[in-house]
Amino acid sequence: MSQRTLHSLFKPKSVAIIGASNGKKRAGNVVMRNLLSGGFSGPIMPVTPKYEAVLGVLAYPNIESLPLKPDLAIICTAAARVPAIVERLAQFGCKVAIINASGMAMQSDDESNNLLALTRQYAKRYGMRLLGPNSLGMILPNLGLNASLAHTSALPGKIAFVSQSAAICTTVLDWANNKGIGFSSFISLGDATDIDFDELLDFLGRDSRTTAILLYVDSINEKRHFLSAARAAARNKPILVIKSGRSLEGTTAAKLHTGGVGGNDAVYEAAFRRAGMLRVNDLIELFAAVETLAHSSALEGERLAIMTNGGGPAVLALDQLMLSGGKAAQLDQACIDALNALLPSTWSGQNPVDIGGDADAERYTQCLNILMNADIADAILVLHSPSALGDSVEIAERIATLIASHPNRNRINVLTNWSGEDSAYAGRRCFNRAGIPTYRTSEGAVGAFMHMVEYRRNQKLLQEVPQSIPDNIPTDAELARQLLGQALAKHKKLLETHEATAIMSAYGLNTIETHFATSAQQAVELADQIGYPVALKVQSPDIHHKSDVHGVILNLTTRNELMQAAEAIIGRVHSLNPDAIIEGMIVQKMALTAGAQEIRVAVINDAVFGPAILLGEGGSEWQPSTDAVVALPPLNMTLARYMVIQALKTHKLKDRHLPLGLDMNALCVMLTQISHLIIDCPEIAGLDLNPVLCAGKQITLLDVNIQLQEGVIDNSNRLAICPYPKELEQRARLKNGLEIMLRPILPEDEPKHLAFDNSLSDEDRYKRYFGVRSKMTHEEMAVLTQIDYAREMAFIATTKGPDGEDITLGAVRASIDPDNTEAEFAMAVRSDHQGIGLGKLLLEKLIAYYKANDTQVLTGFTMFENRNMASLAKSLGFTVTFDMEERLIKMDMQLKPSE
């Protein structure tokens, strides 16, 4: 992947159309017409042996006859011709091609070579990039480039749209043009055989012309690349995604549409949420969100005031706001007094502000001015219902004028809803022209506002400092993997409670005392040992849910009851399933359930995103999309807490307020430890804990079911999100004998990292930040500590203080460009710990990491005053150069030969 080659896609200076045509219904004609009408200033070069000119533009008979190498080629031919065309284009020096043809993955040439595979092979050989196949093309309004098969062009704007569906592209384009909404980029991915969401997100996330990104997704190919790029882009600008395949049938259809892998929709939802993206469920919701993004400023808070000339729509809006978890603005006394002077005495004196059915333009603007002047709201929704007593167009025009000139227009977002059709259309057009968000319904307006709120909340969540797991909770990956290895050596595919107890215990997870009995007599002997009451459960590889065959009997209090229960269970199983193999019975100590609550936790292995953790109510039958909330590992305490809150909020988990019910901290510890278990043990294909007994701080796993997988497991890309690389931890000793730990930074390190940054002397801060700067804010420190290990690395050196707490002594970090070509580093060491070898150890560790990562170049800059840093770099093999004009020292190290 290379962002540099995408430069030719987003900023082409010349375009060739392969298969250009004068036939009006040919793709090569549509593309030519769009290119010529768009106002593109570079050469447009049709290639076809059939015509001397296409639409009046001189044509070239073949690629080799082109007068210059095109930056961008659009291939408008049949699928069978595409591989040879791509090979010739690549040999000629073209950098990027858009392929319109469809069905290439299903077709082969005369030598049985798959057309798509052959095309990719030729492109890769020469370093050429491909958009498509099955792509509608792309539109870059700021360049006047319409390199697409679309029926119309796009207006210039600041929203980027990327879609796997051509039909969705044209629908969104048609709607946006009607609304006067423009785009910075409009891209049809098609089958995304080469250029995919991740690279486009990386580019658009850095694009100064783009303030928001919209995605239409059928399926994701590269989970880790996608999530890394999305997380990086979502830190700077909102990303909205609409995903098809919410139903099983829809997932199948989406898979057939793009040829991608069909994943679980609930896991997709969790992935989008984890990356900080906002998901919308349909095109109506997407259009409303686009309206808001196109015309709104970032929210400073969540308070919404509603102003209306009719009570009903305002109540509907307020209902929608509160049911969506929003916050209604509260009017202060000064605001109420000002409104009292204007409004009838019958008005309610609260939000929503009903200004009366007879409200004219003057009353509308006066009341809106009062609300915008008052510090009571972060956004205002202005509603208007058709009325014979007020001209809706005049009201809209006066409101637009007021907003444009108001000093608080950038601090307070104003949204509008002009209800109705014929009478409201002109008013909505007025708002469109003025760049003010407007909606057909009050509920739609509130829904769009809540997308802004959700984005703001997501950003705050991503900046939260996680609580650490208590020190007394064990995490013994070595023991767990040893036990799993022993089970696999015996060719076991399934471990139940009595076999999984030691594995769970290695992560501080408590199970109920459980034993396996091969006979009724042995079951009695075991029950005598552990004490009554007990539960008895059938053990059979042929029975997945014991309750389905009445294979569980609880609260057995005597030996006789136990013997009778054993005979009854065996009899029932044989009558219901004569072929079932009964291996024995499970004898389990009865848990004290009074005042406690049962829940269910599971881990599934999703086809797209890999392991995913599920949380919901207990029960034998559940569906992840309807009965559980889903989260992707790795989890920390903050992410686990968010998962529990989501489960409660969506009623997937019910807090029954029992005397010994749900304890938030205990639940979060359990979920985080399960995440650690799944990360550390790739042998686990699936996990089902059902039920889990929550009795306040005591959580007990009553039934455990671990599914194992044999064979060689590729652990490098198993998880969708790169986990903390514990293997990079290293102990060392400094010249003065001080023992330190060198390790990657963690989100939990934020408070100590802030203390470290504050400990630097003024001189060291000046050298580190290339000038005088104030103390770090929480938001800045969150960016430094909550890193994505897939695309950046920061190592810190810590030691134990007198109180036993870790103290950060130094840090070195580097970020890689998306091509993994160059990593730029920066380093700082506590002022009172310099000169004892700490900087050398940190920089050596960073060099070793990026060498192992196959990065080509490690580079850094420091000020002229920091000669010690330059000397250290030179001693480790960096090439040191001096920029006299900028007064900077540049340090470069070639880690591997350039390709």
N, C-alpha and C positions, 0 to 999 in steps of 0.2 A: 504494500500500500504506500502511496506517496502523495502527500499534499501538493508537492511541486507539480506533478503531472495533472492535478486537478486545476491548476492555473489555466491550462489550455481549454478546459471545459467552461470555466467561469469567466475568463477574459480572452476569448479567441479574437485574433486579429484578421483571420481569413477563414472562410467556410467553403467546403466542397460538398456538392450534392450528387451522390453516386446513384444513378438511375433516374436522373431528372427527366421530366417528360412534359410534352405539350398536351397530353391527354387529360382533360379536366377532372376525370375521376381517378386518376393515378396518384399514388402517394407522392411520387417525385414532382408532381405538379403542385399539389397542395403545399408541400414544404417550400418550393420555390416562391409561390405566391406569398406565403407568410413571411419569408425572409425579405422579399423585395418591399413588402408593405410596412415592415417594422421599422425601417429607417436605420438599419445596420450600416455602419460607415466603411467596413472593410470589404475586400474583394469577395464576391459571391460567385462561385465557379461551378456551373453545372457540368456533369460528366455523363455523356451518353453518345454512343456511336450512331444513334438514329436521327439526330437533329443537328443542324449547324448552329442553331440558337434555340434557347428555351425561354419563352416569355420575353424575347428581345435581348437576352443576354447570351453572348458568344459561348458556345458549348465546346467541350473538349472530348475527343473520341475515347480516351482512356486516361487512367490515372497518371501514367508516365508522361503524358503530354501537358500536364498542368504546369503553368508558368512558375509556381512556387509551392512549397510544402504547406498544405493547409493545417492550421492549428486544430480545426474541428471538421470531421466528415460526418455526413448524415447518409446512411445507407438505406435506400428506399427500394431495394430489389427483393425478389423472392428468396426464401430461406436457403434454397439449394446453392445460390450464388454467393452467399455471404462469406463463407470461409476463405475462398480464393480472393475476394475483394479485400478482406481484412489483412490477409498476408501481403497483398500488393501495397495497400495503404501503409502498413507498418514498415515495409522495406523502403517505401518512398520517403518516410520520415514524419508521417502524420502521428500526432500524439494521442488523440481521443476520437472515438467514433460512436455515434448513436445508431443503434440498430432497431429499425421499425418492425422487421419480420417477426412473426410469431411461430410457435410450434417447433422451434429448432431442436429442443431437447428430445422430441419424439421422432425425428427424422434422421436418416443416414444417407451417406453418399454411395456411389457405385461399389466402393470397396468396404462397405459396412462400417465406415467411420461415423460416429455420432456427430452431427453437424455442430452442435453447441460445443462439445468437447474439442473438436478440431479448431473451431474459431478461437476458443480460449487459449489453446496451445500456440497458435500463430501469434496472437496478441502478446502473450506472456514472453515469447521468445524475443520479441523486439521492444518490449517495454511499453506497449501501447495499451491504453485504457479503453474500456467499453461501458457504455450506458445502454442497458437493455439485455437481451432482445425483448421484443414485445413492448417497446417503449413508445409512448406518444411523442417523446422528445422533450425539449425544455424551452422556457421563455425567460429571458433576462431583460426586463423592461428598461432598466437603466442604460443598457447598451443598445436598445432598439433591436434586440435579437429575438426573433420568434422562429426557433429551429424546431418546429413541432408540426403535428398533424391536427392541431386544435382548430375549431371552427372560428375562433376569434383570438385576439391577443389579450395580454394582461396590462393593466395600468401599473405605472411605477408606484412603489410603496415600500414598506419596511418589514413586511411579513414574508417569510419563506415557506413554501409549501412543497412537500415531497410525498409522492404517492406511488404505491405499487399498482394501483388501478388507473387505467386510462379513462374509464368512464367516470370515476370520481373526479378526476382532474377536470374534465370538461364541465361537469356539473358545478363544481366549486368555482370555476372560471366564469361561467355564465352568471352565477349568483353575485360574485364579487363585482363584476362589471356593472350589474344593475344597481349595486349599492355604492358604487364609486370607491371601492376598496382596492388598493394596489398591492403589488408584491415586489420584493427584492429579487426573488428567484422562484420559478415555478417548474418543478422537475418531476417527470414521470420515470420512475425506476424500472418499470416493467419487471422482468424476471430477476433482475439484480445479479446477473452472473459474475460481475466484476465489481463495479462501483456500487456500493451498498449504503445503507443508512448510516453506518458508523463514520465513514469518511466524510459524507456530506454533513453530518452533525458536527464533526470536528471543524470543517471549513466554515459552516454557517455560524457556529458558536463564536468564531473569531471575526466574523464579517461585520464591519462597522455599519454597513447599510441595513443589517437585519436586526430587528429588535424582538422578534418572536418567531417561533418555528412551529409549523403544523405538520403532522405526519398522518398518513393513512397507511396502516399496516395490515397485510394479510398474514405474514409469517416473518420470523427473524432467523437469519442463517448463522451469524457469528455472535453468540450470546454475550461473551465477555467483551468483545470489541464494541458491540452495540451499547451495553450498559456503561462501559467506561466513557465512551464519547457522549452519551446522553447525560451522565452525571456531571461531566465537565461543562457541557453547554448549558445545562439547567441552572448552574450556579450564577450565570450571567443574564439569562433571558428565559422567559417561560416557553415550555415545549408542551404543546397539546397533541394528543394522539387519539385517533379513532381506530379501533381494532375490530376487524370482522371476525367471525367465528366464535361468537359468544355461546352458541349452541353446538351440540355434537355434529349436527348436520351442516351447520355453517362452517365449522372447523374443517370438515371433509371437503366442502366446496372450495374454501380458501386454499387448502393444500393442493387441490387439482388446478386452481387458477394460477398459482405461482410456482408449483413444483416444490414448495418448501415443506418442512416437517411440521406436522400438526401438534401443537402443544396444548396443555390444559389452560383454559381461559382464566381461571382463578390465579394460576401461577403467572401468566402474562400480567394480570392486574397488579400482583405483588411486585413484579419486576419494574413496571412503570412507576409505581409508587416509590420504590426504593431509589430509583434514579432521579426522583424529583420532578417527574413529568405529571401532567394532568390528563386523565383519560375522560373523553366524552363518549357518550353511548350511541349517538346517531348524528346524522348530518344537520338536523335542526339545531341541536345543541352545539355542534361545531360552528355553524354559521353565527350563532349568538356569541360564541367565544371569540370568533374572528372579529366581529363587530367591536367587541370590547377592546381586544388587543390593538386593533388598528387605531383607535381614537382615545385611549385612556393612558393616564400616567400611573406609575407604581403607587400602590396604596400605602399610606402612612399608618393606617389603622383599619379597623373592621366595622366601624359604626356606620350604619345606613339610615338616612332620613328619607321619608317618603312624603311627597307633596302631591295632592290630587284634587280634582274637581268633582270626584264621585267616591262614595264610601266603599262600594262593593269591590272595585279593582284594587283599592288600597288594602283592604282586608285580605284579599287573595295574595297580594304581594307580601304582606306581613306574615301570613301563614307559611308561605313558601320560604321566607327568610328564616323563620324560627325552626321549621321542620328540617331545614338544611344545616342547622347548627350555626346560623348567623347571629349578628348582634344588632339590635335596633338602637338607634341614637336616642339619647334622653335629652329633652329640651331643658335648658336652664331658665331661671326666672327672667333674666334679661331678654332672652329670645322670646319667651312667652309674652312678656309685656309689649315688645315691639310688634308681635303678631296680633295681640289684642287690639291694638290701635287700628288695624287694617281689616280684621275679619269680623264676621257677625258674632254676636255674643254666644251663639249656639255651638261654636266650634269646640272641640273636645279639650283643647289645651295640652295636647300631647301628640306624639308621633304615632301614626301618620297625621300629617297636617292637612285637614280637609278645608280647602279655601272656598268651597261652595260651588254649586252647579252653575251659578251665574257669573263665575269668575271670568273677567276679560283679560286682555294682554297686560294691562296696567297692574292688576292685582297679582297676576302670575309673576311678573318680573319683580315687583316690590317684595313679595313673599320669598322668592328665590334669593333675592339679594340679602334679605335678613338671614336666611339659613346659611348662605355662603360666608357672611361676615361673622357669624357666631362660631365659636370653637366647640361645636357639639357633634359634628359629623365628619367622616372621611370621604363619604360619597353621598350623593343626593339623587334619588329617583323621582323624576317629574312625570306624573301621569296625567293624561287628558282623555276624557271620554267625549264622544260627539255631543255637541250642545248647540241649540239655536241661539243661545245668549252670548256665545263667545266665538269669534272667528279663529278656527284652529290654525290656519296658516299664519295669520298675523301674530298669534301667540307664539308659534314656533319661531318666527323671524325675530321677534323681540327677545325671546329667551336666548337664541343664538348670538344676538348682538351683545347681550349682557354678559354671557359667558366669555366671549372673545375679549372683552375689555376688563373683566374682573381681576383684581390683583391676586385672588386665591385660586385662579383657574388651574394652576399646575399642582396645587396642593389638594384640592377637592375635586373628585371625579363627578361629573354630572351625567347621568344616564336618563334616557327618555323612553316613554311608551305612549304613542298616540294610537289608541284603540280604534278598531273599525277598518273599513276597506276604502270605499270611494272617498268618503269625507276626510279620512286620515292620511291618504296616500301623499298628498301634496305637502303636508306637514312633515312626514317622515323624509321626503325628498329634500326638504329644506335642511333638516338635521344632517342628512348624508353629505350635502354640499358643504356644510359648515364643519364637518369632521366631528360630529357629536354622536355617540352611540345611541341608536334608536331601535326599538323592538316592537314586534306586533302584539305581544302580550306582556302583562305585568309579571307573570311568573317567569317568562323567558328572560326578562330583564334581570330579575333577581338571580336566576340561575347563572347568567353571565357574570354578575357581580360576585357570586360565590366562587366562581373559577379564579377570580383575582384573589379572593380571600384564601382559597386553598393553596394557591401558589405561594402566597406570603407565609402561610403556616408551614408549608413544606420546607421553605428556606430556613425558617427558624428551627424546625426540627433537625435539619441537617447540621445546624450549628450547636446543638445541645451537647454538653459535656457528659459522657456516659459515667454512671456510677461504677465503681469497681466491684467485682465479685468478692465476697468475704474471703479472707485468707484461709479460713478453716474448711473451705469447700475443695476437695481433692480433684485433681485432673491428672490421671495417670494413663497417658496414651500408650505407653510401652506395654503395660499390663493388659490393657484392653485388646490391643492388636495381637498380643501373644495368645490370649484366650480365643480370639476369633480365628487365628491361624490353626490352633489345635482343632477347632470345630470343622474347619474346611479340610484339614488333613483326613478327617473321618468322613468326608464328602457330605457333610450336613448342609442343607439348604435353608433350614428353619430352626431357630432357637426360641424356645418358650421360656416362661418365667423362671422355672427351676434351673435352666441352663444359662440364662442371661443375667442372673442376680449379680455375679462377680463382675461382669462387664459394666452393669449399671453402677455398681458400688465404686468402681474405679473413677467415676465422675461425680461421686457424692449423691447419686440418685438412689433413693430407698425403695426397696421392694418388700412386699409382705412375705413372711417366711413360707417357703414353698418347697415341696418334695415330690419326687416321682416314685410311684409304686407299681410293681409289675403284677400285683395280685391284690385281692380284697383283704387278705390276711396282713400283707405288708402295709396296706393303707391304714389298717387299724393300729398296727404297731407304731407307725409314724405319728398318727393322731394322738396316741397315748403320750408320745414324747413331747410334741409341741403344745399339747393342751387343747381342750375343747372350748368353744365350738369351732368347727372346721367346715371348709367347703370341699366338695369332691367334684372333679371335672374329668371327663373322658379325654384321653390322649390318643388321637388318631390322625395320620397324615391325610386322610380322605375327608376330614370334616374341618371346614374353614371357620364356621361359626357354631360353636358348641350349643348355643341356645336354640339353634334351628332343629336339633334332634333331642332337645331336652337333656342335653349332656352335662348339665350343671345343677347341683343340688347344694343349697346353702344352709348354714346354721344347723349342722348336725352336732348333737350334744352328747351322744353316747355311742359305745361300740356297736350296739345292736342297730341303731339308726344308720350308722356308717356301713355295716355289712349289707343291710337291706337296700340302701341307696346304691351301693356298688352293683348289686345284682340287677336292680331296676334299670340303671343306666345302660349296662351291657345288653340287657334284653331289648330296651327301646332302640338302641343303635342298630342292633342286628335286624329288628323288624322293619326299621325305616330304610336301612341301607345294608342289605345282607352281605355285600362284597367289601364293606369297610374293614380295614385292618385296625384292630384295637391294640395299641402298643402297651397300654397300661392306664393308670389314672394319676391325676394330680391331686395331692392333698395340700390344702392351703389354710393357714391360720385365718380365721375370720377377722376382718378389720372392724374396728369400732367406728361405725358410720354415723352414729347419732350426732346431729349438728354439723356434719361435714357435707361436702358437695362433690359429686363426681363429674369429671370432665374427660375429654379425649384429646390426645396429642399423637400426631403421626408424622412420618417423613415419607414422601413419595419421591420417585425419580422421574422428573418430567422429561419428555423427549427433547425439548428445546433448552430449558434452563437448568436441567440437572436436579440435584437434591433441593427439596422445598419442604418447609416445616408447616404443619397444619395444626390449628387449635380450634376446638369447638366443644359442644356438649357431648356427653357419652352416648353410646348406642351402637348397635351392630351394623346399621345401615346409614351411610352418609355419603354425600357427594361434595367434593372440595369446593365446587362453585356455589353451592347453596347452603351448606351446613358448617363451613369452617372459614376462618380467615387464614391467609397464606402469607408466609414471609420467606425470603431467601437467606440462607446462611452466607456469611457469618453474621450472627447476632451478638450485640452487646446488651448491657442492661437497659440502655435507652431505647434501642430498637425493639427489645423484647417488651418493654413497657408500652410502646406504641402499638405493638401487635395485640396486647391484651386490651388496650383501650379501644382499638378498632373492633375487636371481637365483642366487647360490651356494647359499643355504640351501634353495631349492626345486628345485635341480638343473636349473634352466633354463639355467644356465651352469655348466660344469664346469672347475674349476681343475686342469689336467692336470699341474701342477708341472713344466712344461718349463723348460729352462735360460733361455729368453727368453720366458716366458709372461706371465701377467696381472700388470700393475702397477696397484695400486689408484688411485694418484694420477693416473697417465696416463689411465686409463679415465674417471675422474671429470671431468678437464679436457675430454676429448672429448665426454662426454655433456652437460656444461654448455654447451660451445660450440655443440653442435647445438641445444640449447634456445634459446640466443641467436639462432641463425640462423632458427629457426622463428618466434620472436617478432618479429624485425625484418622478416621477408620474408613477408607474407601471400600473395604470388604462388605460394608453394610449397604445393601441395595434398597432396603425399606425398613421402616420401623413403625410399629403400632402399639401404643400404650393406651389400653382401653379395658377398664376404666382407670383413671387416675383419681385418687381420693385426696381432696384438698381439705385439710382440717387446720385452718389458720396457717401458722408457720410450718406445720408438718405436712409434707406432701409425700404420698406413698403410691408407688406403681403397683396396682393390683394384678394386672395382666400385661405381660410383655411378649411381643412377637417381633423377632428380628429376622428379616429375610437377607440371606447372604448371596454374594456373587463370586464365582470362581474365575480363575484365569488372570491374565495380565490386565491390570486396570490402569488406564492413562489418567493419573491423578493431576497432571499439570493443568488440564482445562476442564476438570470434572465440575467445578463450581462455577456458577455464572459470575460471581464476584470474587476477586482474588483475596484470599484470607490473609490474616497476619502471618508473615513468613517466620515462624518461630525458629526454623532451622538456621536463620541468620544471626541468632543470638550468640554472643561470644564474650567470654571472660578474658580480661587482660590485666596486666600490672604496669603502672607507670614508673618512671625513673625514680620517683620518691617512695616507691613501694606501695602506693595506694592501689587497692583492687577496684576495678571498674567493670561495668557491664556495657558492652557495645550492642545495641539492638535497634531494630526499626522503631520509629515513633508510633504511638498509639493515640487514639482520640482521648483516652483517659489522662494523657500526659498534659493536657492543656494548662491546668493551674500551675504545675511545676515548670512548664515551659515558659509561662508568663513570668514566673519568678526568675528563671534563668535569663530571659531577655532583659528584665529590669536590673539584673545584677551586672550587666556589662557597663564598663566605664563609658563616659561621654566620648572619649577618643575611640574606643572599640566600636561603639554604636556608629560613630561617624564613618569609620572605615567599612563597617558591615553594610550600612545603608547608603553609602555614597553621599552623605550629607547629614545635617541635623534633622532628627525626626522625633515626634512625640512617642509616648508609650503605646504599645500595641493595644488595639481594641479587642473585645471578645470575638467579633466577626473575623478580624484579621487572624487572630490566633486559631480560630476554628479551621480556617483554610490551611494553616501550617501543620496542624495536628491530625486532621481528618483527611488523610491522603488516600488516593487510589493506588494501591501497590502495583497495579497492572501498568501504570504509566508514569509513576514518579516514585522516588525513594528518599527517605530522610532517616539517617542514623543518628542516634543520640548516645552520649556516654553518661552513665549514671553511677552514683556510689551511695552507700548508706550513710545517712546523717546520724547524729547522736541519738535522735529519737527513733531510729530504725526506719525512717521514711526515706524514699529515694530523693536524691538531689541531682538535677541535671547539670553537668559540667561543660558540655560542648555539644554542638550539632553540626552536621553537614547534610546538605540536601541537593538534589538535582531533579529536574524535570526533563523528560524525553519528548522530542517532537513526535508527532504521530507516525513518522516513517521509521522511528528508532535509529535515526542517523546521528543525531547530536544531542547530548545531554549537557546542560549548563549547570554548574554547581556553585554553591555559596557555602561559607563556613564561618562559624564563630565559636570561640572558647572563652569560658569565664575568665575575667581579667586576673583573678587570683590563682588560676591554674594553668597559666601559659608557661612555656619553656620547659615542660616536663614530659614532652612526647605525645601529648593528647591529640594535638592537631594532626600529627603524622599518622597516628593509628586510625583516626576518623577518615582521613583522605585515602589511606591505603585500602580501607574497607570499602569505600565508595568505588575506587578504581576496580577492585576485584569483582564487585557486584555488577558493574556495567560491562566488564569484560565477559563475564558469564552470561550476560543478557544479550550478547552479540551487538551491542551498540558500537557504532563506528568511531565516534569522536567524543571526548570529554573536554569541555571547555569552561573557562571561568574568567571573571574580570575582577580586578581589585584596583584601589587607588594608588597613586605614586607613593603616598605616605606609608603604604603597607608593604614595605620591602621584605619583611619577615615571611609574609604569605608567598611572595614571589620566589624567595629563596627555597622555601619548603617545596613548592611545586616543582621547581627546577631539579631539586635533589631526588624527586620521585619520578623524573623522566618527562615532565612537561616541557614543551617549547615555550619560552617566555619572550614576548615581544612588547615593545613600548609604543603607545600611541601618544605622541608629544602634543598633538592638537587637543585631544580629549583628556589628556593627563590620566590615562588609564594604563594598567598593565594587563595584557591578555595572556592567558595560559591555555595551551592546547596540548592534548595527548591523543595520538592516533591509537585507538584500542584494537582495531582490526583493519586490514586493507580495504579501501573503498571499492565498491562493486563497479 
